[in-house]
Amino acid sequence: MKTERHWWNGNRTVRGRRDVYIRTDGESWEVEARAGGDAGRSKIHQCPGRQSAEILARAWMDEQSRWQVVAL
């Protein structure tokens, strides 16, 4: 799977960091929401297409954080 988009909430602490990824292999799409950095917990949800993946990713990003795009 190739990461198409990656956002993080700007919090540098392990407890506070949140990341959201959109990935695809060209046919299937998935969104991962991760809490706690690389060693943290994550949820992965399969999506039928890019548009639904983007909608889900936005839904997983709460309004209270200042989400930033991570350069790939």
VMD Tcl script that draws the C-alpha trace (Angstrom):
set ca {
  {0.00 0.00 0.00}
  {1.22 3.48 -0.87}
  {0.47 6.38 1.48}
  {-1.47 9.00 -0.49}
  {-2.11 11.46 2.35}
  {-0.85 11.82 5.93}
  {-1.91 14.33 8.58}
  {-0.86 14.76 12.21}
  {-2.38 16.89 14.94}
  {0.78 18.85 15.76}
  {1.12 17.40 19.26}
  {4.70 16.23 19.87}
  {3.99 14.20 23.01}
  {3.56 10.44 22.71}
  {0.25 10.54 24.58}
  {-1.17 13.41 22.55}
  {0.04 12.63 19.04}
  {-2.56 11.56 16.48}
  {-1.98 10.62 12.83}
  {-4.40 9.90 10.00}
  {-3.29 8.16 6.79}
  {-4.97 7.41 3.46}
  {-3.39 4.50 1.59}
  {-4.06 2.70 -1.66}
  {-2.65 -0.05 -3.81}
  {-4.36 1.37 -6.88}
  {-7.51 -0.71 -6.42}
  {-8.42 -0.70 -2.74}
  {-8.33 2.19 -0.26}
  {-7.86 2.32 3.50}
  {-7.76 4.94 6.22}
  {-5.70 4.49 9.36}
  {-6.21 6.56 12.51}
  {-3.28 6.20 14.92}
  {-2.93 7.49 18.49}
  {0.37 7.59 20.35}
  {2.95 7.66 17.57}
  {4.56 4.66 15.86}
  {4.10 2.33 18.83}
  {0.56 3.51 19.56}
  {-2.88 2.08 18.86}
  {-4.47 2.28 15.44}
  {-7.69 1.54 13.61}
  {-7.75 0.72 9.91}
  {-10.93 0.97 7.87}
  {-11.31 -0.24 4.28}
  {-13.03 2.18 1.88}
  {-14.59 1.61 -1.55}
  {-12.81 4.58 -3.14}
  {-10.75 7.73 -2.72}
  {-13.71 10.00 -2.00}
  {-15.01 7.83 0.84}
  {-11.47 7.54 2.25}
  {-11.15 11.35 2.31}
  {-14.55 11.72 4.00}
  {-13.61 9.20 6.69}
  {-10.19 10.78 7.24}
  {-11.79 14.20 7.78}
  {-14.30 12.67 10.18}
  {-11.48 11.13 12.25}
  {-9.69 14.49 12.55}
  {-11.30 16.34 15.45}
  {-11.95 20.07 15.28}
  {-9.92 20.89 18.41}
  {-6.50 20.05 16.95}
  {-4.55 21.92 14.32}
  {-4.04 19.17 11.78}
  {-1.09 19.51 9.45}
  {-0.29 17.72 6.20}
  {2.89 15.64 6.44}
  {5.00 15.78 3.28}
  {5.45 12.37 1.71}
}
mol new
graphics top color blue
foreach p $ca { graphics top sphere $p radius 0.5 }
foreach p [lrange $ca 0 end-1] q [lrange $ca 1 end] { graphics top cylinder $p $q radius 0.2 }
display resetview
